[in-house]
Amino acid sequence: MPKIHRLPEKHAETEKITINLGPVDLGRIDLLVREGFYSNRTDFIRSAIRSQLTAEARAVEQSVDRHRFEMGLFDVTRAELEALRQAGEVLHLKVVGLARIAADVDVDLALQTIGSLSVLGSLQANKDVKAALSDRII
C-alpha cells in the first residue's frame, strides 16, 4: 500500500493560483508592505492564508477524519501498483495535499489498479495516465 509522507511546509511543492482583489483591499495590502509588515504582496497573502488555516484547523481535521482522507504527500510507485495487481486489489486514493503517480506507471497498470482518485490539492501524473483515469477522479 502506498505511504503518506508528511512534508514540512517549507519543503512542500507550490502551485500557482490567481486571485482577484478589489482596489481598496489591494491598496491596504500595499500599505502594509510599504510600512514593513510584509516583504511583498505574496508574503501578506501567504501569511493570511496560513492564519486562516490555523484558525480553521479543527474543522479541517474533523472533515479529513469524517471523509477518511489522508493528508500529506502520497507517492504511488509502479512497484506498489504491480503488487496490488498481483494481489487482485484496487487502490482508492483519498488525499488532501499532493498525490503523485510515478512517471513509469503506464496507462494499463493505472487502469487495472486505481479504482478512484479524490485529491484535494494537486495530482501529478503523466498526461496519458491522467487522461485515462479522468472518469475515476471524484
GIHU-V504765 format. One record per residue. SS is DSSP state (a for helix, b for strand, c for the rest). Layout:
BEGIN
SS
SS
END
This chain:
BEGIN
c
c
b
b
b
c
c
c
a
a
a
c
c
c
c
c
c
c
c
c
c
c
a
a
a
a
a
a
a
a
a
a
a
a
c
c
c
c
c
c
a
a
a
a
a
a
a
a
a
a
a
a
a
a
a
c
a
a
a
a
a
a
a
a
a
a
c
c
c
b
b
b
b
b
b
b
c
a
a
a
a
a
a
a
a
a
a
c
c
c
b
b
b
b
b
b
b
b
b
b
b
c
c
c
c
c
a
a
a
a
a
a
a
b
b
b
b
b
b
b
b
b
b
b
c
c
a
a
a
a
a
a
c
a
a
a
b
c
END
